[in-house]
Amino acid sequence: MNSPSSSRCPLHHDAPPPSSSAPKHPPGVWPPGPFCITGWGLLNRMSRDMLGTLAEWKKQFGDVVHLRIQPSHAVVVTDPELVRDLLLTHHDSLVRWERARNVFGQVHGNSVLVAEGEAWRTKRHALQPSFSPKAVQGFMPTIADTVEKTLAHWPARDSHWAIESELTSLTMDVIMRMTFSSGVGSDARIAEEAIRVTSVAVNREFFWPVRWPDWVPWKREKRRAMADLDGLITRHIQARLRTPRDTWPGDLLTMLLELHEQNPSTWPLKAVRDECMTTFLAGHETTAAALVWWAWCMASNPSAQAAAREEVRRVLEGRVPTAQALPSMQYLTQTIKESMRLYPVVPLLLGRINTKTVSVGPWQVSTPTMFMLPVQLMHHDERWYPEPEVFRPERFAPDAPELPRGAYMPFGTGPRVCLGQNLAMAEMTVIAAMLLQRFELSVPEAMAAPRPTLNVTLRPEQPLHLAIAEAR
């Protein structure tokens, strides 16, 4: 059932993008969108292929699409100007969807990822210094050392190398050293599987009409995975507490435990655990997923890979990357940015609910309405990116045409922009540079392009394997 829902001012896909200065419709007038009596059919379509379904509706109805899913409303926004307006101007009027908070809260507790209001501001303010450019610069030698030790154990040649798993383990190791001053070690494979199971379960639960408690029999695998993750984090915290205070290293865990000592009511040990869990999960998963897609783009675009390798060799001359060298590897950075455009790790900002009426172009959207912001659709919009499915690092060259603000946001935007974006970009650049120093990546014979699948983050549907060989 695809007839448009009622609207006295339909927005066609070939019309100019709606402007915040356009004449306003009265409340109760909704943007166009697909019609279904209860809306559960729409939810079912989205559960099978969220991004593909939203892309179809964008093409059919335009940059602002209304979904009526009884008893609620949702609005999908893909115009960059309007998305920025929501995330910046209306930030204080939007809160996370309660279902999303509950689902993520099972794993992350009430960390900075989940918290709202003053609790979120307190946590964000406390954590910000640990992810500042200065802090990241100080962490660079540890990143490079971790990468060097990892790559030294990769084979000189392998026609079917499990690069996704290896990059995931590497980014786990990096974030563990930042958080706990120790690597992930033998827990890597257990943690990797636990994260996979949890991500699939979390994504599935977004679309259930009823939220089942975790004790039901069919959630056994999820319970086991969550227990594995909680055990990993808790063991590190308890081990630190058993060591003399004057031997604690200067890492994120020590900073959080100092907050606990200074203000145990605001920062109980549960809050320390929650922030460590979020840092571990978000801090490695997003970076790993971005690197996996970058590796695919390099393997499937040999000329871009060769140009990036030549730049790395010229800039580094065989040395380990430093913070001072990163800005000189401009083309390598362009390849990373372009891969994040093609495959944004968080392709959908889901579950912002307005607490008061907000303007979206000409529409007055009443409360409570869920806003869905598909970053991937903006990244693939041919109005901003000619031939959007083609890998072109020159889109991000210094002399490239300027993009509309909001047309590229792999880390989000506004006050809740990704806290770790500086760390992520530095870590990805170091790993990419050191990988190209040692290896050439290529697509295994007869391998089809990986199919992107959304399970919280965007990953290949099947674990990615690539051919590797020593760089010539």
TISESE-24497 format. One record per residue (C-alpha): residue in three letters; y, z negated, x. Coordinates in steps of 0.25 Angstrom, whole numbers, padded with zeros to 4 digits, always signed. Last residue first. Example, Ala and Ser with C-alpha at 12.3 -4.5 7.8 and 13.67 -1.06 7.14 Angstrom:
% residues 2
Ser-0004-0029+0055;Ala-0018-0031+0049;
This chain:
% residues 472
Arg-0015+0015+0225;Ala-0016+0003+0215;Glu-0030-0003+0215;Ala-0038+0001+0202;Ile-0037-0004+0188;Ala-0044+0002+0175;Leu-0039-0004+0162;His-0045-0014+0152;Leu-0038-0019+0140;Pro-0045-0029+0131;Gln-0046-0022+0117;Glu-0036-0022+0106;Pro-0025-0021+0117;Arg-0015-0033+0116;Leu-0002-0035+0108;Thr+0000-0050+0106;Val-0002-0059+0094;Asn-0015-0051+0092;Leu-0009-0037+0091;Thr-0018-0025+0096;Pro-0014-0014+0104;Arg-0025-0003+0106;Pro-0028+0000+0120;Ala-0027+0015+0124;Ala-0040+0021+0125;Met-0049+0020+0138;Ala-0057+0033+0141;Glu-0056+0030+0156;Pro-0049+0017+0160;Val-0034+0017+0159;Ser-0027+0015+0173;Leu-0021+0003+0180;Glu-0018+0004+0195;Phe-0018-0009+0203;Arg-0012-0018+0214;Gln+0003-0016+0214;Leu+0002-0012+0199;Leu-0004-0026+0196;Met+0007-0033+0204;Ala+0018-0026+0197;Ala+0012-0028+0183;Ile+0009-0043+0185;Val+0023-0045+0191;Thr+0030-0037+0179;Met+0022-0044+0169;Glu+0025-0058+0174;Ala+0040-0055+0175;Met+0040-0050+0161;Ala+0032-0061+0155;Leu+0040-0072+0162;Asn+0053-0067+0157;Gln+0047-0065+0143;Gly+0041-0079+0142;Leu+0050-0085+0131;Cys+0048-0072+0122;Val+0060-0071+0114;Arg+0062-0082+0104;Pro+0077-0082+0104;Gly+0078-0067+0102;Thr+0069-0056+0107;Gly+0054-0053+0107;Phe+0047-0051+0121;Pro+0043-0037+0119;Met+0057-0034+0113;Tyr+0061-0019+0114;Ala+0068-0013+0102;Gly+0076-0026+0100;Arg+0089-0021+0106;Pro+0089-0006+0105;Leu+0084+0001+0118;Glu+0093+0006+0129;Pro+0089+0020+0134;Ala+0082+0019+0148;Asp+0090+0018+0160;Pro+0084+0004+0165;Ala+0070+0009+0162;Phe+0064+0003+0150;Arg+0060+0015+0142;Glu+0056+0021+0156;Pro+0043+0013+0154;Arg+0038+0023+0144;Phe+0024+0021+0138;Val+0023+0030+0126;Glu+0021+0024+0112;Pro+0036+0024+0109;Glu+0038+0038+0111;Pro+0054+0036+0111;Tyr+0056+0021+0111;Trp+0068+0016+0103;Arg+0067+0024+0090;Glu+0052+0027+0094;Asp+0049+0012+0090;His+0037+0007+0098;His+0044-0006+0103;Met+0050-0009+0090;Leu+0036-0007+0083;Gln+0030-0016+0094;Val+0040-0027+0092;Pro+0036-0029+0077;Leu+0045-0039+0071;Met+0039-0046+0059;Phe+0048-0054+0050;Met+0043-0064+0040;Thr+0051-0067+0028;Pro+0054-0081+0022;Thr+0065-0079+0019;Ser+0074-0067+0015;Val+0076-0054+0022;Gln+0090-0049+0019;Trp+0088-0034+0023;Pro+0099-0024+0028;Gly+0094-0026+0043;Val+0086-0038+0043;Ser+0095-0050+0038;Val+0089-0064+0037;Thr+0087-0073+0025;Lys+0082-0087+0030;Thr+0070-0093+0037;Asn+0065-0080+0042;Ile+0051-0079+0046;Arg+0047-0073+0060;Gly+0032-0070+0060;Leu+0029-0059+0069;Leu+0035-0053+0082;Leu+0026-0041+0083;Pro+0022-0033+0096;Val+0020-0046+0105;Val+0015-0039+0117;Pro+0023-0027+0115;Tyr+0014-0015+0118;Leu+0023-0002+0120;Arg+0036-0010+0123;Met+0028-0020+0132;Ser+0022-0008+0140;Glu+0036-0003+0141;Lys+0042-0016+0146;Ile+0031-0017+0157;Thr+0032-0003+0161;Gln+0047-0005+0162;Thr+0045-0017+0171;Leu+0037-0009+0180;Tyr+0048+0001+0181;Gln+0059-0009+0184;Met+0051-0016+0196;Ser+0064-0020+0203;Pro+0066-0031+0192;Leu+0053-0038+0196;Ala+0056-0039+0211;Gln+0064-0052+0211;Ala+0054-0059+0203;Thr+0044-0056+0213;Pro+0032-0046+0213;Val+0022-0048+0224;Arg+0024-0038+0236;Gly+0017-0024+0238;Glu+0030-0017+0240;Leu+0036-0024+0227;Val+0047-0014+0223;Arg+0040-0001+0228;Arg+0026-0005+0224;Val+0030-0010+0210;Glu+0038+0003+0208;Glu+0026+0012+0212;Arg+0017+0004+0203;Ala+0027+0006+0191;Ala+0027+0021+0193;Ala+0012+0021+0194;Gln+0010+0014+0182;Ala+0020+0022+0174;Ser+0013+0035+0179;Pro-0001+0029+0175;Asn+0003+0026+0161;Ser-0010+0022+0154;Ala-0013+0011+0165;Met+0001+0006+0165;Cys+0003+0005+0150;Trp-0011-0002+0149;Ala-0006-0012+0160;Trp+0007-0014+0152;Trp-0001-0017+0140;Val-0010-0027+0147;Leu+0003-0033+0154;Ala+0010-0035+0140;Ala-0003-0042+0135;Ala-0004-0051+0147;Thr+0011-0055+0146;Thr+0010-0058+0131;Glu-0003-0066+0133;His+0002-0074+0146;Gly+0014-0082+0141;Ala+0011-0082+0127;Leu-0002-0089+0128;Phe+0001-0098+0140;Thr+0015-0101+0136;Thr+0011-0103+0122;Met+0000-0113+0126;Cys+0009-0120+0136;Glu+0020-0122+0125;Asp+0010-0128+0116;Arg+0003-0137+0126;Val+0017-0143+0129;Ala+0020-0144+0115;Lys+0007-0152+0113;Leu+0010-0161+0125;Pro+0023-0165+0117;Trp+0036-0159+0120;Thr+0046-0163+0109;Ser+0040-0177+0108;Pro+0036-0178+0122;Asn+0050-0175+0127;Gln+0052-0177+0142;Glu+0037-0178+0146;His+0034-0166+0137;Leu+0045-0158+0143;Glu+0039-0161+0156;Leu+0026-0157+0151;Leu+0032-0143+0147;Met+0038-0141+0161;Thr+0025-0145+0168;Leu+0018-0135+0159;Leu+0028-0124+0162;Asp+0026-0125+0177;Gly+0032-0134+0188;Pro+0019-0140+0193;Trp+0015-0154+0190;Thr+0012-0162+0202;Asp+0022-0174+0200;Arg+0016-0177+0186;Pro+0002-0180+0192;Thr-0009-0171+0185;Arg-0016-0175+0172;Leu-0005-0169+0163;Arg-0006-0156+0170;Ala-0021-0155+0167;Gln-0018-0159+0152;Ile-0009-0147+0151;His-0018-0137+0158;Arg-0030-0142+0149;Thr-0022-0141+0137;Ile-0018-0126+0139;Leu-0032-0121+0141;Gly-0038-0130+0130;Asp-0028-0125+0120;Leu-0032-0110+0124;Asp-0047-0113+0123;Ala-0045-0121+0110;Met-0037-0109+0104;Ala-0048-0100+0107;Arg-0059-0109+0101;Arg-0051-0110+0088;Lys-0049-0095+0088;Glu-0064-0093+0089;Arg-0067-0103+0078;Lys-0057-0097+0068;Trp-0068-0091+0059;Pro-0074-0105+0056;Val-0061-0111+0050;Trp-0055-0122+0059;Asp-0042-0114+0062;Pro-0037-0115+0048;Trp-0035-0102+0040;Arg-0022-0096+0038;Val-0022-0088+0025;Pro-0017-0074+0023;Trp-0022-0071+0037;Phe-0013-0061+0044;Phe-0007-0070+0055;Glu-0021-0076+0057;Arg-0026-0063+0064;Asn-0015-0063+0075;Val-0019-0078+0078;Ala-0034-0075+0079;Val-0032-0063+0088;Ser-0023-0071+0097;Thr-0032-0083+0097;Val-0044-0075+0101;Arg-0037-0067+0112;Ile-0030-0080+0117;Ala-0044-0087+0118;Glu-0050-0075+0125;Glu-0039-0075+0136;Ala-0040-0090+0137;Ile-0055-0090+0140;Arg-0053-0079+0150;Ala-0042-0086+0157;Asp-0048-0100+0157;Ser-0054-0098+0171;Gly-0041-0098+0178;Val-0028-0099+0169;Gly-0020-0102+0182;Ser-0012-0114+0185;Ser+0002-0118+0186;Phe+0002-0123+0171;Thr+0012-0114+0163;Met+0016-0104+0174;Arg+0002-0103+0180;Met-0004-0102+0166;Ile+0006-0091+0163;Val+0001-0083+0175;Asp-0014-0085+0173;Met-0013-0081+0159;Thr-0006-0068+0163;Leu-0017-0065+0173;Ser-0028-0068+0163;Thr-0021-0058+0153;Leu-0020-0048+0164;Glu-0034-0049+0167;Ser-0039-0048+0152;Glu-0030-0036+0150;Ile-0034-0029+0163;Ala-0049-0029+0160;Trp-0052-0019+0171;His-0060-0007+0167;Ser-0060+0003+0178;Asp-0059-0008+0189;Arg-0053-0006+0203;Ala-0048-0016+0213;Pro-0053-0027+0205;Trp-0043-0038+0200;His-0044-0051+0208;Ala-0031-0049+0216;Leu-0024-0046+0203;Thr-0025-0060+0199;Lys-0021-0067+0212;Glu-0008-0057+0213;Val-0005-0060+0198;Thr-0005-0075+0200;Asp+0003-0074+0212;Ala+0013-0065+0206;Ile+0015-0074+0193;Thr+0016-0087+0202;Pro+0027-0080+0211;Met+0034-0076+0198;Phe+0035-0090+0192;Gly+0049-0093+0198;Gln+0054-0080+0192;Val+0049-0084+0179;Ala+0056-0097+0179;Lys+0069-0090+0183;Pro+0067-0080+0172;Ser+0066-0091+0162;Phe+0052-0094+0156;Ser+0051-0109+0160;Pro+0066-0111+0157;Gln+0063-0107+0142;Leu+0052-0117+0139;Ala+0061-0129+0135;His+0071-0120+0127;Arg+0060-0113+0120;Lys+0053-0126+0116;Thr+0066-0133+0111;Arg+0070-0120+0104;Trp+0056-0119+0097;Ala+0056-0133+0092;Glu+0070-0131+0087;Gly+0066-0120+0078;Glu+0052-0114+0079;Ala+0040-0116+0087;Val+0029-0106+0089;Leu+0031-0099+0102;Val+0038-0111+0108;Ser+0026-0119+0106;Asn+0022-0126+0093;Gly+0007-0125+0095;His+0003-0112+0102;Val-0011-0109+0097;Gln-0011-0114+0083;Gly+0004-0112+0083;Phe+0002-0097+0084;Val-0005-0097+0070;Asn+0005-0108+0064;Arg+0017-0101+0069;Ala+0013-0087+0065;Arg+0009-0092+0051;Glu+0023-0099+0050;Trp+0030-0087+0053;Arg+0040-0089+0064;Val+0054-0093+0061;Leu+0066-0084+0059;Ser+0080-0088+0055;Asp+0084-0093+0069;His+0081-0080+0075;His+0089-0072+0065;Thr+0099-0066+0075;Leu+0090-0064+0086;Leu+0075-0061+0081;Leu+0080-0055+0068;Asp+0091-0047+0074;Arg+0082-0042+0085;Val+0072-0037+0075;Leu+0083-0031+0067;Glu+0089-0023+0079;Pro+0075-0019+0084;Asp+0071-0013+0070;Thr+0056-0017+0068;Val+0057-0027+0057;Val+0045-0031+0049;Val+0048-0040+0037;Ala+0039-0049+0030;His+0039-0055+0016;Ser+0030-0066+0010;Pro+0022-0070-0002;Gln+0015-0060-0001;Ile+0016-0050+0011;Arg+0029-0041+0008;Leu+0032-0033+0020;His+0046-0028+0023;Val+0048-0018+0034;Val+0061-0017+0042;Asp+0061-0006+0053;Gly+0056+0005+0044;Phe+0047+0007+0032;Gln+0036+0017+0035;Lys+0037+0017+0050;Lys+0039+0002+0051;Trp+0027+0000+0041;Glu+0018+0008+0050;Ala+0022+0001+0062;Leu+0020-0012+0055;Thr+0006-0008+0052;Gly+0003-0004+0066;Leu+0008-0017+0072;Met+0000-0026+0063;Asp-0013-0018+0063;Arg-0024-0025+0055;Ser-0016-0038+0051;Met-0004-0029+0047;Arg-0012-0021+0037;Asn-0018-0034+0031;Leu-0004-0040+0030;Leu+0001-0028+0023;Gly-0011-0029+0013;Trp-0008-0044+0011;Gly+0006-0039+0006;Thr+0003-0044-0008;Ile+0006-0031-0016;Cys+0008-0022-0004;Phe+0020-0014+0000;Pro+0025-0009+0013;Gly+0039-0011+0017;Pro+0054-0009+0014;Pro+0064-0019+0017;Trp+0066-0030+0007;Val+0077-0033-0003;Gly+0076-0047-0007;Pro+0089-0052-0001;Pro+0100-0042-0003;His+0101-0029+0006;Lys+0111-0030+0017;Pro+0119-0018+0022;Ala+0116-0014+0036;Ser+0122-0022+0048;Ser+0108-0027+0053;Ser+0104-0013+0054;Pro+0092-0006+0049;Pro+0086+0004+0058;Pro+0090+0018+0054;Ala+0081+0025+0044;Asp+0068+0032+0047;His+0059+0021+0044;His+0065+0019+0030;Leu+0071+0007+0026;Pro+0071+0005+0011;Cys+0083-0002+0004;Arg+0079-0007-0010;Ser+0066-0012-0005;Ser+0052-0014-0012;Ser+0040-0013-0003;Pro+0036+0001+0002;Ser+0023+0007-0003;Asn+0012+0005+0008;Met+0000+0000+0000;
